[in-house]
Protein backbone atom coordinates (compact mmCIF):
# COMPACT_ATOMS: atom_id res chain seq x y z
CA UNK A 1 0.00 0.00 0.00
CA UNK A 2 1.29 3.43 -0.94
CA UNK A 3 1.33 6.51 1.24
CA UNK A 4 -1.36 7.96 -1.02
CA UNK A 5 -3.62 4.98 -0.32
CA UNK A 6 -3.08 5.31 3.43
CA UNK A 7 -3.90 9.00 3.20
CA UNK A 8 -7.12 8.11 1.38
CA UNK A 9 -8.10 5.70 4.18
CA UNK A 10 -7.43 8.37 6.82
CA UNK A 11 -9.42 10.96 4.89
CA UNK A 12 -12.32 8.56 4.33
CA UNK A 13 -12.47 7.76 8.05
CA UNK A 14 -12.38 11.45 8.92
CA UNK A 15 -15.24 12.23 6.54
CA UNK A 16 -17.33 9.25 7.68
CA UNK A 17 -17.06 10.03 11.39
CA UNK A 18 -16.77 13.82 11.48
CA UNK A 19 -13.27 13.49 12.93
CA UNK A 20 -11.83 16.75 14.22
CA UNK A 21 -8.08 16.68 14.74
CA UNK A 22 -4.69 15.85 13.27
CA UNK A 23 -3.22 12.50 12.23
CA UNK A 24 0.43 11.62 11.57
CA UNK A 25 1.80 8.22 10.50
CA UNK A 26 5.51 7.72 9.93
CA UNK A 27 7.49 4.65 8.92
CA UNK A 28 11.09 5.05 10.03
CA UNK A 29 12.78 7.77 8.00
CA UNK A 30 10.05 7.89 5.34
CA UNK A 31 8.01 11.05 4.94
CA UNK A 32 5.02 11.16 7.26
CA UNK A 33 1.47 10.67 6.05
CA UNK A 34 -0.58 13.41 7.66
CA UNK A 35 -3.97 15.05 7.65
CA UNK A 36 -5.83 17.73 9.58
CA UNK A 37 -9.61 17.89 9.77
CA UNK A 38 -12.34 19.91 11.46
CA UNK A 39 -12.00 23.08 13.45
CA UNK A 40 -9.66 24.20 16.21
CA UNK A 41 -12.26 26.86 16.96
CA UNK A 42 -15.82 26.24 15.85
CA UNK A 43 -16.90 29.78 16.71
CA UNK A 44 -14.69 31.40 14.08
CA UNK A 45 -14.26 28.31 11.84
CA UNK A 46 -10.50 28.26 12.41
CA UNK A 47 -9.35 24.94 10.90
CA UNK A 48 -7.12 22.39 12.55
CA UNK A 49 -3.64 22.23 11.01
CA UNK A 50 -0.87 19.61 10.95
CA UNK A 51 0.95 21.62 13.65
CA UNK A 52 -2.08 22.49 15.82
CA UNK A 53 -1.63 21.94 19.55
CA UNK A 54 -4.11 19.63 21.30
CA UNK A 55 -4.67 18.60 24.88
CA UNK A 56 -3.86 14.91 25.23
CA UNK A 57 -5.12 14.11 28.73
CA UNK A 58 -3.49 11.01 30.26
CA UNK A 59 -1.04 10.69 27.39
CA UNK A 60 1.12 12.98 29.53
CA UNK A 61 1.74 10.20 32.06
CA UNK A 62 4.57 9.03 29.81
CA UNK A 63 6.33 12.36 30.38
CA UNK A 64 6.02 11.86 34.14
CA UNK A 65 7.46 8.36 33.94
CA UNK A 66 10.41 9.59 31.89
CA UNK A 67 11.09 12.39 34.40
CA UNK A 68 11.03 9.89 37.29
CA UNK A 69 13.34 7.48 35.45
CA UNK A 70 15.76 10.34 34.80
CA UNK A 71 15.97 10.86 38.57
CA UNK A 72 16.68 7.15 38.97
CA UNK A 73 19.42 7.39 36.35
CA UNK A 74 20.92 10.36 38.22
CA UNK A 75 20.99 8.38 41.48
CA UNK A 76 18.52 10.71 43.21
CA UNK A 77 15.84 8.04 43.48
CA UNK A 78 15.40 4.27 43.25
CA UNK A 79 12.49 2.35 41.82
CA UNK A 80 12.09 0.58 45.17
CA UNK A 81 12.29 3.82 47.17
CA UNK A 82 9.46 4.13 49.68
CA UNK A 83 7.33 7.14 48.82
CA UNK A 84 6.56 8.01 52.42
CA UNK A 85 10.29 8.22 53.16
CA UNK A 86 10.45 11.15 50.71
CA UNK A 87 7.07 12.82 51.09
CA UNK A 88 5.61 13.61 54.51
CA UNK A 89 3.75 10.55 55.88
CA UNK A 90 1.72 12.85 58.12
CA UNK A 91 0.12 14.40 55.03
CA UNK A 92 -1.18 10.96 54.01
CA UNK A 93 -2.28 9.43 57.33
CA UNK A 94 -4.08 6.41 55.84
CA UNK A 95 -1.56 5.51 53.14
CA UNK A 96 0.64 2.42 53.44
CA UNK A 97 4.30 3.02 54.29
CA UNK A 98 5.21 0.24 51.82
CA UNK A 99 4.29 2.14 48.64
CA UNK A 100 7.25 2.36 46.25
CA UNK A 101 8.04 4.39 43.16
CA UNK A 102 7.52 1.23 41.10
CA UNK A 103 4.03 0.78 42.55
CA UNK A 104 3.02 4.31 41.55
CA UNK A 105 4.49 4.00 38.05
CA UNK A 106 2.60 0.75 37.41
CA UNK A 107 -0.76 1.73 38.95
CA UNK A 108 -0.37 -0.95 41.61
CA UNK A 109 0.03 1.23 44.73
CA UNK A 110 -3.48 0.75 46.10
CA UNK A 111 -3.86 4.42 47.06
CA UNK A 112 -7.25 6.11 46.61
CA UNK A 113 -7.84 8.22 43.53
CA UNK A 114 -9.44 11.63 43.16
CA UNK A 115 -11.21 10.22 40.08
CA UNK A 116 -11.72 6.48 40.56
CA UNK A 117 -12.38 5.01 37.12
CA UNK A 118 -13.70 1.79 38.66
CA UNK A 119 -16.61 3.62 40.27
CA UNK A 120 -16.91 6.98 38.43
CA UNK A 121 -17.57 7.78 34.78
CA UNK A 122 -18.31 11.51 34.70
CA UNK A 123 -15.05 13.42 35.01
CA UNK A 124 -16.81 16.78 34.79
CA UNK A 125 -18.87 15.96 37.91
CA UNK A 126 -15.74 16.39 40.05
CA UNK A 127 -15.95 20.15 39.66
CA UNK A 128 -19.43 20.60 41.13
CA UNK A 129 -17.90 20.84 44.61
CA UNK A 130 -14.37 22.04 43.78
CA UNK A 131 -13.91 24.64 41.02
CA UNK A 132 -11.47 23.40 38.40
CA UNK A 133 -9.89 26.86 38.11
CA UNK A 134 -8.38 26.33 41.57
CA UNK A 135 -6.32 23.37 40.31
CA UNK A 136 -3.17 24.95 38.90
CA UNK A 137 -0.47 23.10 40.87
CA UNK A 138 -0.01 19.47 41.90
CA UNK A 139 -0.51 20.23 45.58
CA UNK A 140 -3.98 21.59 44.78
CA UNK A 141 -5.18 18.02 44.11
CA UNK A 142 -4.10 16.61 47.48
CA UNK A 143 -7.24 17.53 49.48
CA UNK A 144 -9.25 15.41 47.03
CA UNK A 145 -7.63 12.10 48.05
CA UNK A 146 -4.93 12.26 50.73
CA UNK A 147 -7.18 11.38 53.70
CA UNK A 148 -9.08 8.56 51.97
CA UNK A 149 -8.38 4.89 52.86
CA UNK A 150 -6.22 2.53 50.82
CA UNK A 151 -8.03 0.43 48.21
CA UNK A 152 -5.73 -2.61 48.43
CA UNK A 153 -2.29 -3.77 49.55
CA UNK A 154 0.49 -2.25 47.40
CA UNK A 155 1.68 -4.50 44.59
CA UNK A 156 -1.23 -6.93 44.62
CA UNK A 157 -3.07 -5.80 41.47
CA UNK A 158 -3.42 -3.22 38.70
CA UNK A 159 -5.82 -0.31 39.23
CA UNK A 160 -5.46 2.69 36.94
CA UNK A 161 -4.79 5.65 39.21
CA UNK A 162 -4.42 9.35 38.47
CA UNK A 163 -3.53 10.31 42.05
CA UNK A 164 -0.48 8.04 41.94
CA UNK A 165 0.97 10.15 39.16
CA UNK A 166 0.23 13.30 41.15
CA UNK A 167 2.49 11.88 43.88
CA UNK A 168 5.17 11.06 41.30
CA UNK A 169 5.01 14.65 40.12
CA UNK A 170 5.52 15.86 43.68
CA UNK A 171 8.61 13.63 43.88
CA UNK A 172 9.94 15.19 40.68
CA UNK A 173 9.37 18.67 42.10
CA UNK A 174 11.02 17.88 45.42
CA UNK A 175 14.08 16.16 43.94
CA UNK A 176 14.31 18.26 40.78
CA UNK A 177 14.09 21.61 42.52
CA UNK A 178 11.55 23.21 40.18
CA UNK A 179 7.90 23.01 39.20
CA UNK A 180 6.95 19.72 37.57
CA UNK A 181 5.81 21.34 34.34
CA UNK A 182 9.10 23.24 34.07
CA UNK A 183 11.02 19.98 34.48
CA UNK A 184 9.14 18.31 31.63
CA UNK A 185 9.34 21.33 29.33
CA UNK A 186 13.07 21.89 29.94
CA UNK A 187 14.37 18.34 30.30
CA UNK A 188 12.08 16.30 28.05
CA UNK A 189 10.45 18.59 25.49
CA UNK A 190 13.63 20.54 24.69
CA UNK A 191 15.76 17.39 24.52
CA UNK A 192 13.29 15.86 22.06
CA UNK A 193 12.92 18.98 19.93
CA UNK A 194 9.24 19.36 20.90
CA UNK A 195 9.25 23.12 20.38
CA UNK A 196 5.47 23.53 20.08
CA UNK A 197 4.39 21.52 23.14
CA UNK A 198 3.86 22.67 26.72
CA UNK A 199 1.59 22.92 29.74
CA UNK A 200 -0.78 25.79 29.03
CA UNK A 201 -3.65 27.15 31.12
CA UNK A 202 -7.08 26.87 29.52
CA UNK A 203 -7.68 30.53 30.25
CA UNK A 204 -4.44 31.57 28.49
CA UNK A 205 -3.97 29.25 25.52
CA UNK A 206 -1.35 30.26 22.94
CA UNK A 207 -2.07 30.72 19.25
CA UNK A 208 -2.64 27.64 17.10
CA UNK A 209 -4.16 25.61 19.94
CA UNK A 210 -7.38 23.66 19.49
CA UNK A 211 -10.25 24.19 21.89
CA UNK A 212 -11.73 20.97 23.26
CA UNK A 213 -15.39 20.44 22.39
CA UNK A 214 -18.15 18.44 24.09
CA UNK A 215 -21.20 17.45 22.06
CA UNK A 216 -24.58 18.02 23.72
CA UNK A 217 -27.66 15.85 23.25
CA UNK A 218 -29.19 18.35 20.85
CA UNK A 219 -26.13 18.24 18.57
CA UNK A 220 -24.66 21.57 19.63
CA UNK A 221 -21.20 21.95 21.13
CA UNK A 222 -19.66 23.56 24.21
CA UNK A 223 -15.99 24.01 25.02
CA UNK A 224 -14.41 21.98 27.83
CA UNK A 225 -13.12 24.97 29.80
CA UNK A 226 -15.47 24.14 32.72
CA UNK A 227 -14.93 20.38 32.53
CA UNK A 228 -11.20 19.76 33.15
CA UNK A 229 -8.49 21.26 35.41
CA UNK A 230 -7.38 24.67 34.24
CA UNK A 231 -3.77 23.49 33.84
CA UNK A 232 -2.30 20.05 33.26
CA UNK A 233 0.24 18.32 35.46
CA UNK A 234 1.79 14.97 36.29
CA UNK A 235 -1.34 12.91 35.69
CA UNK A 236 -2.16 14.50 32.33
CA UNK A 237 -3.13 17.60 30.45
CA UNK A 238 -0.12 18.75 28.44
CA UNK A 239 -0.70 20.22 24.98
CA UNK A 240 1.24 18.63 22.11
CA UNK A 241 1.30 18.59 18.33
CA UNK A 242 1.27 15.42 16.26
CA UNK A 243 4.80 16.02 14.88
CA UNK A 244 6.08 16.66 18.41
CA UNK A 245 4.57 13.38 19.60
CA UNK A 246 6.53 11.51 16.94
CA UNK A 247 9.67 13.34 18.12
CA UNK A 248 8.96 12.12 21.66
CA UNK A 249 8.93 8.50 20.50
CA UNK A 250 12.11 9.10 18.52
CA UNK A 251 13.84 10.67 21.51
CA UNK A 252 12.82 7.81 23.77
CA UNK A 253 13.73 4.99 21.38
CA UNK A 254 17.04 6.59 20.38
CA UNK A 255 18.04 7.02 24.04
CA UNK A 256 18.08 10.82 23.93
CA UNK A 257 15.99 10.90 27.13
CA UNK A 258 17.13 7.80 29.01
CA UNK A 259 19.97 5.32 28.70
CA UNK A 260 19.33 1.81 27.34
CA UNK A 261 18.77 0.22 30.77
CA UNK A 262 16.12 2.66 31.98
CA UNK A 263 14.48 2.79 28.54
CA UNK A 264 14.14 -0.99 28.61
CA UNK A 265 12.65 -0.84 32.12
CA UNK A 266 10.19 1.86 31.11
CA UNK A 267 9.01 -0.22 28.14
CA UNK A 268 8.89 -3.55 29.98
CA UNK A 269 5.45 -5.13 30.57
CA UNK A 270 5.57 -4.93 34.37
CA UNK A 271 1.94 -5.64 35.16
CA UNK A 272 -1.00 -7.30 33.41
CA UNK A 273 -4.25 -5.41 32.94
CA UNK A 274 -6.62 -7.34 30.71
CA UNK A 275 -6.31 -9.93 27.94
CA UNK A 276 -3.14 -8.97 26.01
CA UNK A 277 -2.83 -5.52 27.56
CA UNK A 278 0.04 -4.72 29.94
CA UNK A 279 1.47 -1.61 31.55
CA UNK A 280 5.08 -0.48 31.79
CA UNK A 281 6.08 2.87 33.24
CA UNK A 282 3.65 5.45 31.84
CA UNK A 283 3.06 3.37 28.71
CA UNK A 284 0.65 0.65 27.64
CA UNK A 285 1.99 -2.48 25.94
CA UNK A 286 -0.15 -4.67 23.71
CA UNK A 287 0.98 -8.21 22.96
CA UNK A 288 -0.07 -10.47 20.13
CA UNK A 289 0.86 -14.13 19.87
CA UNK A 290 3.36 -13.69 22.70
CA UNK A 291 5.25 -10.79 21.12
CA UNK A 292 5.03 -7.01 21.46
CA UNK A 293 2.52 -5.60 18.98
CA UNK A 294 2.72 -1.97 20.08
CA UNK A 295 3.79 0.46 22.77
CA UNK A 296 1.12 3.11 23.12
CA UNK A 297 -0.26 5.98 25.12
CA UNK A 298 -3.79 7.33 25.14
CA UNK A 299 -5.86 9.97 26.83
CA UNK A 300 -9.52 10.85 27.21
CA UNK A 301 -11.08 13.89 28.85
CA UNK A 302 -14.23 15.84 28.04
CA UNK A 303 -13.33 17.44 24.71
CA UNK A 304 -10.13 15.40 24.31
CA UNK A 305 -9.31 12.03 22.72
CA UNK A 306 -5.79 10.91 21.89
CA UNK A 307 -3.84 7.84 20.79
CA UNK A 308 -0.19 7.47 19.84
CA UNK A 309 1.82 4.31 19.29
CA UNK A 310 5.06 2.72 18.13
CA UNK A 311 4.84 -0.64 16.34
CA UNK A 312 8.24 -2.34 16.73
CA UNK A 313 7.76 -5.00 14.03
CA UNK A 314 7.23 -2.41 11.30
CA UNK A 315 8.93 0.64 12.79
CA UNK A 316 5.76 2.68 12.26
CA UNK A 317 4.86 5.50 14.65
CA UNK A 318 1.42 7.09 14.81
CA UNK A 319 -0.20 10.07 16.50
CA UNK A 320 -3.93 10.80 16.49
CA UNK A 321 -5.02 13.97 18.29
CA UNK A 322 -8.68 14.96 18.44
CA UNK A 323 -10.46 17.91 20.06
CA UNK A 324 -13.71 15.97 20.53
CA UNK A 325 -14.42 13.58 23.42
CA UNK A 326 -14.53 10.69 20.94
CA UNK A 327 -12.87 10.16 17.59
CA UNK A 328 -9.25 9.18 18.15
CA UNK A 329 -9.96 5.49 18.80
CA UNK A 330 -11.84 4.85 15.55
CA UNK A 331 -9.19 6.66 13.55
CA UNK A 332 -6.45 4.64 15.26
CA UNK A 333 -8.28 1.39 14.49
CA UNK A 334 -8.66 2.34 10.82
CA UNK A 335 -4.92 3.01 10.61
CA UNK A 336 -4.06 -0.24 12.39
CA UNK A 337 -6.27 -2.30 10.10
CA UNK A 338 -4.39 -0.82 7.19
CA UNK A 339 -0.97 -1.40 8.75
CA UNK A 340 -1.85 -4.95 9.77
CA UNK A 341 -2.65 -5.89 6.19
CA UNK A 342 0.30 -4.16 4.51
CA UNK A 343 3.97 -4.03 5.38
CA UNK A 344 5.27 -1.45 2.90
CA UNK A 345 3.44 1.70 4.05
C-alpha positions in Angstrom: 0.0 0.0 0.0 1.3 3.4 -0.9 1.3 6.5 1.2 -1.4 8.0 -1.0 -3.6 5.0 -0.3 -3.1 5.3 3.4 -3.9 9.0 3.2 -7.1 8.1 1.4 -8.1 5.7 4.2 -7.4 8.4 6.8 -9.4 11.0 4.9 -12.3 8.6 4.3 -12.5 7.8 8.0 -12.4 11.5 8.9 -15.2 12.2 6.5 -17.3 9.3 7.7 -17.1 10.0 11.4 -16.8 13.8 11.5 -13.3 13.5 12.9 -11.8 16.8 14.2 -8.1 16.7 14.7 -4.7 15.8 13.3 -3.2 12.5 12.2 0.4 11.6 11.6 1.8 8.2 10.5 5.5 7.7 9.9 7.5 4.6 8.9 11.1 5.0 10.0 12.8 7.8 8.0 10.0 7.9 5.3 8.0 11.0 4.9 5.0 11.2 7.3 1.5 10.7 6.0 -0.6 13.4 7.7 -4.0 15.0 7.6 -5.8 17.7 9.6 -9.6 17.9 9.8 -12.3 19.9 11.5 -12.0 23.1 13.4 -9.7 24.2 16.2 -12.3 26.9 17.0 -15.8 26.2 15.8 -16.9 29.8 16.7 -14.7 31.4 14.1 -14.3 28.3 11.8 -10.5 28.3 12.4 -9.4 24.9 10.9 -7.1 22.4 12.5 -3.6 22.2 11.0 -0.9 19.6 10.9 0.9 21.6 13.6 -2.1 22.5 15.8 -1.6 21.9 19.6 -4.1 19.6 21.3 -4.7 18.6 24.9 -3.9 14.9 25.2 -5.1 14.1 28.7 -3.5 11.0 30.3 -1.0 10.7 27.4 1.1 13.0 29.5 1.7 10.2 32.1 4.6 9.0 29.8 6.3 12.4 30.4 6.0 11.9 34.1 7.5 8.4 33.9 10.4 9.6 31.9 11.1 12.4 34.4 11.0 9.9 37.3 13.3 7.5 35.4 15.8 10.3 34.8 16.0 10.9 38.6 16.7 7.2 39.0 19.4 7.4 36.4 20.9 10.4 38.2 21.0 8.4 41.5 18.5 10.7 43.2 15.8 8.0 43.5 15.4 4.3 43.2 12.5 2.3 41.8 12.1 0.6 45.2 12.3 3.8 47.2 9.5 4.1 49.7 7.3 7.1 48.8 6.6 8.0 52.4 10.3 8.2 53.2 10.4 11.2 50.7 7.1 12.8 51.1 5.6 13.6 54.5 3.8 10.6 55.9 1.7 12.9 58.1 0.1 14.4 55.0 -1.2 11.0 54.0 -2.3 9.4 57.3 -4.1 6.4 55.8 -1.6 5.5 53.1 0.6 2.4 53.4 4.3 3.0 54.3 5.2 0.2 51.8 4.3 2.1 48.6 7.3 2.4 46.3 8.0 4.4 43.2 7.5 1.2 41.1 4.0 0.8 42.5 3.0 4.3 41.5 4.5 4.0 38.1 2.6 0.7 37.4 -0.8 1.7 38.9 -0.4 -0.9 41.6 0.0 1.2 44.7 -3.5 0.8 46.1 -3.9 4.4 47.1 -7.3 6.1 46.6 -7.8 8.2 43.5 -9.4 11.6 43.2 -11.2 10.2 40.1 -11.7 6.5 40.6 -12.4 5.0 37.1 -13.7 1.8 38.7 -16.6 3.6 40.3 -16.9 7.0 38.4 -17.6 7.8 34.8 -18.3 11.5 34.7 -15.0 13.4 35.0 -16.8 16.8 34.8 -18.9 16.0 37.9 -15.7 16.4 40.0 -16.0 20.2 39.7 -19.4 20.6 41.1 -17.9 20.8 44.6 -14.4 22.0 43.8 -13.9 24.6 41.0 -11.5 23.4 38.4 -9.9 26.9 38.1 -8.4 26.3 41.6 -6.3 23.4 40.3 -3.2 24.9 38.9 -0.5 23.1 40.9 0.0 19.5 41.9 -0.5 20.2 45.6 -4.0 21.6 44.8 -5.2 18.0 44.1 -4.1 16.6 47.5 -7.2 17.5 49.5 -9.2 15.4 47.0 -7.6 12.1 48.1 -4.9 12.3 50.7 -7.2 11.4 53.7 -9.1 8.6 52.0 -8.4 4.9 52.9 -6.2 2.5 50.8 -8.0 0.4 48.2 -5.7 -2.6 48.4 -2.3 -3.8 49.6 0.5 -2.3 47.4 1.7 -4.5 44.6 -1.2 -6.9 44.6 -3.1 -5.8 41.5 -3.4 -3.2 38.7 -5.8 -0.3 39.2 -5.5 2.7 36.9 -4.8 5.6 39.2 -4.4 9.4 38.5 -3.5 10.3 42.0 -0.5 8.0 41.9 1.0 10.1 39.2 0.2 13.3 41.1 2.5 11.9 43.9 5.2 11.1 41.3 5.0 14.7 40.1 5.5 15.9 43.7 8.6 13.6 43.9 9.9 15.2 40.7 9.4 18.7 42.1 11.0 17.9 45.4 14.1 16.2 43.9 14.3 18.3 40.8 14.1 21.6 42.5 11.6 23.2 40.2 7.9 23.0 39.2 7.0 19.7 37.6 5.8 21.3 34.3 9.1 23.2 34.1 11.0 20.0 34.5 9.1 18.3 31.6 9.3 21.3 29.3 13.1 21.9 29.9 14.4 18.3 30.3 12.1 16.3 28.0 10.5 18.6 25.5 13.6 20.5 24.7 15.8 17.4 24.5 13.3 15.9 22.1 12.9 19.0 19.9 9.2 19.4 20.9 9.2 23.1 20.4 5.5 23.5 20.1 4.4 21.5 23.1 3.9 22.7 26.7 1.6 22.9 29.7 -0.8 25.8 29.0 -3.6 27.1 31.1 -7.1 26.9 29.5 -7.7 30.5 30.3 -4.4 31.6 28.5 -4.0 29.2 25.5 -1.4 30.3 22.9 -2.1 30.7 19.3 -2.6 27.6 17.1 -4.2 25.6 19.9 -7.4 23.7 19.5 -10.3 24.2 21.9 -11.7 21.0 23.3 -15.4 20.4 22.4 -18.1 18.4 24.1 -21.2 17.4 22.1 -24.6 18.0 23.7 -27.7 15.8 23.2 -29.2 18.4 20.8 -26.1 18.2 18.6 -24.7 21.6 19.6 -21.2 22.0 21.1 -19.7 23.6 24.2 -16.0 24.0 25.0 -14.4 22.0 27.8 -13.1 25.0 29.8 -15.5 24.1 32.7 -14.9 20.4 32.5 -11.2 19.8 33.2 -8.5 21.3 35.4 -7.4 24.7 34.2 -3.8 23.5 33.8 -2.3 20.0 33.3 0.2 18.3 35.5 1.8 15.0 36.3 -1.3 12.9 35.7 -2.2 14.5 32.3 -3.1 17.6 30.4 -0.1 18.8 28.4 -0.7 20.2 25.0 1.2 18.6 22.1 1.3 18.6 18.3 1.3 15.4 16.3 4.8 16.0 14.9 6.1 16.7 18.4 4.6 13.4 19.6 6.5 11.5 16.9 9.7 13.3 18.1 9.0 12.1 21.7 8.9 8.5 20.5 12.1 9.1 18.5 13.8 10.7 21.5 12.8 7.8 23.8 13.7 5.0 21.4 17.0 6.6 20.4 18.0 7.0 24.0 18.1 10.8 23.9 16.0 10.9 27.1 17.1 7.8 29.0 20.0 5.3 28.7 19.3 1.8 27.3 18.8 0.2 30.8 16.1 2.7 32.0 14.5 2.8 28.5 14.1 -1.0 28.6 12.7 -0.8 32.1 10.2 1.9 31.1 9.0 -0.2 28.1 8.9 -3.5 30.0 5.4 -5.1 30.6 5.6 -4.9 34.4 1.9 -5.6 35.2 -1.0 -7.3 33.4 -4.2 -5.4 32.9 -6.6 -7.3 30.7 -6.3 -9.9 27.9 -3.1 -9.0 26.0 -2.8 -5.5 27.6 0.0 -4.7 29.9 1.5 -1.6 31.6 5.1 -0.5 31.8 6.1 2.9 33.2 3.7 5.5 31.8 3.1 3.4 28.7 0.6 0.7 27.6 2.0 -2.5 25.9 -0.1 -4.7 23.7 1.0 -8.2 23.0 -0.1 -10.5 20.1 0.9 -14.1 19.9 3.4 -13.7 22.7 5.2 -10.8 21.1 5.0 -7.0 21.5 2.5 -5.6 19.0 2.7 -2.0 20.1 3.8 0.5 22.8 1.1 3.1 23.1 -0.3 6.0 25.1 -3.8 7.3 25.1 -5.9 10.0 26.8 -9.5 10.9 27.2 -11.1 13.9 28.8 -14.2 15.8 28.0 -13.3 17.4 24.7 -10.1 15.4 24.3 -9.3 12.0 22.7 -5.8 10.9 21.9 -3.8 7.8 20.8 -0.2 7.5 19.8 1.8 4.3 19.3 5.1 2.7 18.1 4.8 -0.6 16.3 8.2 -2.3 16.7 7.8 -5.0 14.0 7.2 -2.4 11.3 8.9 0.6 12.8 5.8 2.7 12.3 4.9 5.5 14.6 1.4 7.1 14.8 -0.2 10.1 16.5 -3.9 10.8 16.5 -5.0 14.0 18.3 -8.7 15.0 18.4 -10.5 17.9 20.1 -13.7 16.0 20.5 -14.4 13.6 23.4 -14.5 10.7 20.9 -12.9 10.2 17.6 -9.3 9.2 18.1 -10.0 5.5 18.8 -11.8 4.8 15.6 -9.2 6.7 13.5 -6.5 4.6 15.3 -8.3 1.4 14.5 -8.7 2.3 10.8 -4.9 3.0 10.6 -4.1 -0.2 12.4 -6.3 -2.3 10.1 -4.4 -0.8 7.2 -1.0 -1.4 8.8 -1.9 -4.9 9.8 -2.7 -5.9 6.2 0.3 -4.2 4.5 4.0 -4.0 5.4 5.3 -1.4 2.9 3.4 1.7 4.1 
